Amino acid sequence: MISLYNLNGKKYFSVLLICQLSVFLIGLFFVLLFVLDLDGRVEISNAIISIPLLILYGILALWIGLFWKALSQITFSHSSATRTIFQRWFLIPVNAFCLIGAYATHTLLLLHQGNNHFVIAFLPLLLAGILGVFTTSFFVIKLLRSIKDDETLYIRSQKILDELKEKFGTISTKRIELSINMASGKSVASPTPDQQGFQVMGLMSKPWYDMSDLPGAKLLENSYEIIRQEALEAIENKSILEPYHYLGVNRGGWDSVELIEAGKKIEKNSLHLPKTVSLLEKISNHTRLTDAALSVLKPGEVIKPHRDPDNFHITCHLGIVIPNKCGISVAGESRTWEEGKCLFFDSSYEHTAWNNSDTPRVVLLLIFYKPELTDIEKDFLQYVFIEKFPDRMIISPEEHFVSQLR
């Protein structure tokens, strides 16, 4: 149950049932209109009734299919073979029978313009409904038991955690506490990034990194004053600030100054930060990066929770102007920026950021390849997924096979 709904399963389960019930009731409403039309009490075109019914039947069948599939994954979570057999030879036929029964009912009502066929017309839908209710009841009982077991497990784990925190302190139990919060729904972020796009197998996966993972980035903190001075002068020039659009993530209060994109220097902007770009070249000789930009989050703005599709990057934020009431959360763990310090995280985990102050938040945003990638792997990823320009600026000093391919 935790794996699908976490401990808020009852809420999500109820919402899903309410949605299905609503569609069913709407369908019955249109059937009622059709029956009233047969009685001569109302005059409604059959098309007005038929088209919504056909659409509703299809939607209901889809929802039931998805719902039952999810429930079968819980019921047979320890046996993929049993789950596959159950879905193929039971769920799909039952769902198909229900859909056929609904369409048969609809067709008979259209073909027989008389009340004497009313009972016969509804017989297929009645039989399908009985079978559907019987089947769903089996899953509901299993689901409610799973929810109860999860709640018992949560109470027990919370009690043990409190004892451990009292004995050993909060630092030693931080990861366990975060995991419990995720499982219980207190943290909305997923503890693991499910695959969304291209994934490189065998890479380390964790939400947060530190300087020891990318030691070459230490030059950023050592050169903070230089970067800060150029950054502040650059953002004073409003003409180079451009809105950063991330569909569904921000409302327009996120601006940026792109310095490097897909490994290529953005000349018009780099002229405003020449020393910073020079430092980035030196850093990339040790830890290759693909993108760099000044990121400005306006006062009162929130970057909604989102995830990036690939798993082979590490995002770095160097704090430049950090007012109070700002923060970032990755995989449910919240941290704050510090001016002159770097934060490193894997953006394939769900993350969000906010600025609840009355002044802009400014960071230097860098995207590095994960350090365990080989040069050949980095070149492949650059060539296939990232690179947009043939004359790449940011490269490491070694010979790369992509250059040879050209």
C-alpha positions in Angstrom: 0.0 0.0 0.0 2.8 2.4 0.9 4.4 1.8 -2.5 1.4 3.1 -4.4 -0.6 5.5 -2.1 1.6 5.9 1.0 -0.3 6.2 4.3 -2.7 8.7 2.7 -4.1 5.8 0.7 -7.6 6.2 2.1 -7.8 9.7 0.8 -6.6 8.9 -2.7 -8.7 5.8 -2.8 -11.8 7.7 -1.8 -11.2 10.4 -4.4 -10.8 7.7 -7.1 -14.1 6.0 -6.1 -15.9 9.4 -6.0 -14.6 10.2 -9.5 -15.8 6.8 -10.8 -19.2 7.2 -9.0 -19.6 10.7 -10.5 -19.1 9.4 -14.0 -21.5 6.5 -13.4 -24.2 8.9 -12.0 -23.8 11.2 -15.0 -24.2 8.2 -17.3 -27.4 7.2 -15.4 -28.6 10.7 -15.8 -28.3 10.5 -19.6 -30.0 7.1 -19.6 -32.8 8.6 -17.5 -33.2 11.4 -20.1 -33.5 8.7 -22.8 -36.1 6.8 -20.8 -38.1 10.0 -20.3 -37.8 10.7 -24.0 -39.4 7.3 -24.6 -42.3 8.1 -22.3 -42.9 11.3 -24.2 -42.2 13.5 -21.1 -39.3 15.3 -22.7 -38.1 15.7 -26.3 -34.4 15.2 -26.6 -32.4 14.3 -29.6 -30.9 10.8 -29.3 -27.6 12.2 -30.4 -27.5 14.5 -27.4 -27.9 11.5 -25.2 -25.9 9.0 -27.1 -22.6 10.9 -27.6 -22.0 11.7 -24.0 -22.9 8.1 -23.0 -20.4 6.7 -25.5 -17.7 8.9 -24.1 -18.5 8.2 -20.5 -18.5 4.5 -21.1 -15.0 4.7 -22.5 -13.7 6.9 -19.7 -15.3 4.7 -17.0 -13.7 1.5 -18.6 -10.3 3.2 -18.7 -10.5 4.3 -15.1 -11.7 0.9 -13.9 -8.9 -0.8 -15.9 -6.2 1.5 -14.4 -7.7 1.2 -10.9 -7.8 -2.6 -11.0 -4.3 -2.8 -12.3 -3.0 -0.6 -9.5 -4.9 -2.7 -6.9 -3.6 -6.0 -8.4 -0.1 -4.7 -8.0 -0.8 -4.3 -4.3 -2.6 -7.6 -4.0 0.1 -9.6 -5.8 3.1 -7.3 -5.0 5.4 -10.3 -4.3 4.6 -12.4 -7.4 4.9 -10.7 -10.7 3.9 -13.9 -12.6 0.7 -14.2 -10.6 -0.1 -10.5 -11.1 0.4 -10.9 -14.9 -1.8 -13.9 -15.1 -4.5 -12.3 -13.0 -4.5 -9.1 -15.1 -4.5 -11.0 -18.4 -7.1 -13.7 -17.6 -9.3 -11.9 -15.1 -9.1 -8.2 -15.0 -9.1 -7.5 -18.7 -12.0 -9.9 -19.5 -14.1 -8.6 -16.6 -13.4 -5.0 -17.7 -14.2 -5.9 -21.3 -17.5 -7.6 -20.2 -18.5 -4.5 -18.2 -17.8 -2.2 -21.2 -19.7 -4.5 -23.6 -22.6 -4.7 -21.2 -22.8 -0.9 -21.1 -22.7 -0.6 -24.9 -25.3 -3.4 -25.3 -27.6 -1.6 -22.9 -27.2 1.6 -24.8 -27.7 -0.1 -28.2 -30.9 -1.9 -27.1 -32.4 1.3 -25.7 -31.8 2.9 -29.1 -33.1 0.1 -31.1 -36.3 -0.6 -29.1 -38.4 2.5 -28.8 -40.7 1.2 -26.2 -41.0 0.7 -22.4 -41.7 -3.1 -22.9 -38.0 -3.5 -23.7 -36.8 -1.6 -20.7 -35.9 -4.5 -18.5 -34.3 -6.5 -21.3 -32.3 -3.5 -22.4 -30.8 -3.0 -18.9 -30.0 -6.7 -18.3 -26.5 -6.7 -19.8 -25.5 -3.6 -17.7 -27.1 -5.2 -14.6 -25.0 -8.4 -15.0 -21.9 -6.4 -15.7 -22.5 -4.2 -12.7 -23.0 -7.2 -10.4 -19.7 -8.8 -11.6 -17.9 -5.5 -11.3 -19.1 -4.9 -7.7 -18.2 -8.4 -6.7 -14.7 -8.1 -8.2 -14.0 -4.6 -6.8 -15.2 -5.7 -3.3 -12.4 -8.3 -3.2 -9.8 -5.5 -3.8 -11.5 -3.1 -1.4 -11.2 -5.6 1.4 -7.5 -6.3 0.6 -6.8 -2.6 0.3 -8.4 -1.7 3.6 -6.4 -4.4 5.3 -3.2 -3.0 3.7 -4.0 0.5 4.9 -4.5 -0.8 8.4 -1.3 -2.7 8.4 0.6 0.3 7.1 -0.8 2.5 9.9 0.2 -0.1 12.5 3.7 -0.2 11.0 3.9 3.6 11.0 2.9 3.9 14.7 5.4 1.2 15.7 8.2 2.7 13.6 7.5 6.2 15.0 7.7 4.9 18.6 11.0 3.2 17.9 12.4 6.3 16.2 11.5 8.5 19.2 13.4 6.1 21.5 16.5 6.1 19.2 16.4 10.0 18.9 16.3 10.3 22.7 19.2 7.9 23.1 21.5 8.8 20.1 20.3 12.3 19.0 18.4 13.6 15.9 21.4 13.6 13.6 22.0 9.9 13.7 18.3 9.2 12.8 17.8 11.9 10.3 17.6 9.7 7.2 15.2 7.3 8.9 13.0 10.1 10.1 12.9 11.6 6.6 12.0 8.1 5.1 9.2 7.7 7.7 7.9 11.2 6.8 7.9 10.3 3.1 6.0 7.0 3.7 3.5 8.7 6.0 2.7 11.5 3.6 4.2 14.3 5.7 6.7 14.8 3.0 5.3 15.1 -0.5 8.5 14.3 -2.4 9.3 10.8 -3.7 12.2 9.2 -1.9 13.5 7.7 -5.2 13.4 9.2 -8.7 11.4 6.8 -10.9 12.7 6.7 -14.5 11.3 9.5 -16.6 13.8 9.9 -19.4 17.1 8.4 -20.5 18.9 6.9 -17.5 22.6 5.8 -17.2 22.7 2.5 -15.4 25.0 2.0 -12.4 25.3 5.7 -11.3 25.1 6.7 -7.7 21.7 8.0 -6.8 21.2 10.3 -3.8 19.3 13.6 -3.5 22.1 15.7 -2.0 25.9 15.8 -2.8 28.7 17.7 -1.2 32.0 19.3 -2.2 33.9 16.0 -1.8 31.9 14.6 -4.7 33.0 17.5 -7.0 36.2 18.8 -5.6 36.9 20.9 -8.7 34.0 23.1 -7.8 35.9 24.4 -4.7 37.2 27.1 -7.0 33.7 28.6 -7.0 33.8 29.3 -3.3 37.4 30.4 -3.4 36.5 33.0 -6.1 33.2 34.0 -4.6 34.0 37.7 -4.3 34.9 38.0 -8.0 31.8 36.1 -9.1 29.6 38.2 -6.8 30.9 41.5 -8.1 30.4 40.6 -11.7 27.0 39.0 -11.0 25.6 42.1 -9.2 26.9 44.4 -12.0 25.4 42.1 -14.6 21.9 41.8 -13.1 21.8 45.6 -12.8 21.6 45.6 -16.6 18.0 44.6 -16.9 18.3 44.0 -20.6 20.3 40.8 -20.2 17.8 39.3 -17.8 15.4 36.9 -19.5 12.4 35.1 -18.1 13.1 31.4 -17.5 10.1 29.4 -18.6 9.5 25.9 -17.2 6.0 24.8 -18.2 3.8 24.2 -15.1 6.7 25.0 -12.7 6.9 28.8 -12.4 4.5 31.7 -13.0 7.0 34.0 -14.6 8.9 35.2 -11.5 12.1 33.3 -12.4 14.7 35.2 -14.5 18.1 34.1 -15.7 21.3 35.2 -17.5 22.5 32.3 -19.5 26.3 32.0 -19.6 26.8 28.5 -21.0 24.2 26.4 -22.8 24.9 22.8 -23.9 28.6 23.5 -23.5 28.7 26.6 -25.6 29.5 30.1 -24.3 26.7 32.6 -24.8 28.8 35.5 -26.1 26.5 38.4 -25.5 26.1 37.5 -21.8 29.6 36.3 -21.1 30.9 39.7 -22.0 29.3 41.0 -18.8 31.0 38.2 -16.6 34.4 37.5 -18.3 36.2 36.5 -15.1 33.4 34.2 -14.0 33.3 32.4 -17.4 37.1 32.1 -17.3 36.8 30.4 -13.9 34.1 28.1 -15.3 36.5 27.0 -18.0 39.1 26.1 -15.4 36.6 24.2 -13.3 35.4 22.2 -16.4 38.9 21.0 -17.0 38.4 18.9 -13.8 34.7 18.4 -13.6 33.0 18.9 -17.0 29.9 21.1 -17.0 27.2 21.6 -19.6 25.2 24.7 -18.5 25.8 27.8 -16.4 23.5 30.7 -15.6 22.7 33.4 -13.1 19.4 32.4 -11.6 17.2 35.2 -10.1 14.1 34.2 -8.1 11.9 37.3 -7.5 10.3 38.1 -4.2 7.3 36.1 -3.2 7.8 33.5 -5.9 7.8 29.7 -5.7 9.2 27.2 -8.1 6.7 24.3 -8.0 7.8 20.8 -7.3 9.3 19.2 -10.4 11.8 16.7 -11.6 14.2 16.6 -14.5 14.2 13.6 -16.8 17.8 12.3 -16.7 20.0 11.0 -13.9 23.5 11.8 -15.1 23.8 15.4 -13.9 24.5 17.2 -10.6 23.1 20.7 -10.2 25.2 23.2 -8.2 23.9 26.5 -6.7 26.5 29.1 -5.5 24.7 31.5 -3.2 25.3 35.1 -4.3 22.4 37.1 -2.8 20.4 35.1 -0.3 17.8 37.0 1.7 15.9 35.5 4.7 12.9 33.2 4.1 14.4 31.5 1.1 15.0 27.8 0.7 15.1 24.7 -1.5 13.8 21.2 -0.9 15.1 18.1 -2.7 13.4 14.7 -2.1 11.6 16.2 0.9 14.7 17.5 2.7 14.9 21.3 2.9 18.0 23.4 3.0 18.9 27.0 2.7 21.6 28.7 0.6 24.5 30.6 2.1 26.3 33.4 0.3 29.6 32.1 -1.0 28.7 28.5 -0.4 27.6 25.8 -2.8 24.7 23.4 -2.7 24.8 20.2 -4.8 21.8 18.1 -5.7 20.4 15.6 -8.2 17.6 17.3 -10.1 16.1 13.9 -11.1 14.7 13.9 -7.6 11.6 16.0 -7.0 12.6 19.5 -5.9 11.1 22.9 -5.2 12.4 26.3 -4.2 10.8 29.5 -2.7 11.6 33.1 -2.0 9.2 34.4 0.7 11.3 37.6 1.3 10.9 41.0 -0.3 14.2 41.0 -2.2 15.4 38.8 -5.1 17.4 35.6 -4.5 20.4 35.2 -6.8 22.5 32.1 -7.3 25.0 31.0 -9.9 23.5 27.8 -11.3 25.8 25.2 -12.8 25.0 21.7 -14.2 27.9 19.1 -14.0 28.1 15.6 -15.3 28.3 13.1 -12.4 31.9 12.4 -11.6 31.8 8.7 -12.0 31.0 9.0 -15.7 33.9 8.3 -18.0 35.0 10.7 -20.7 33.6 8.4 -23.3 30.3 8.3 -21.5 30.2 12.1 -21.1 31.0 12.5 -24.8 28.2 10.1 -25.8 25.7 12.0 -23.6 26.9 15.3 -24.9 26.7 14.3 -28.5 23.3 12.5 -28.4 21.3 14.4 -25.7 22.8 17.7 -24.9 25.0 19.3 -27.6 23.3 21.7 -30.0 26.3 23.4 -31.5 29.3 21.9 -33.4 31.9 24.3 -31.8 31.7 23.3 -28.2 33.6 25.6 -25.9 33.7 23.7 -22.6 35.7 20.6 -23.0 38.2 18.7 -20.9 41.8 18.6 -22.0 41.7 14.9 -22.9 41.1 13.5 -26.4 37.4 12.7 -26.8 36.0 10.2 -29.1 33.1 12.5 -30.3 35.7 14.9 -31.8 37.1 11.9 -33.7 33.7 10.9 -34.9 33.3 14.3 -36.5 
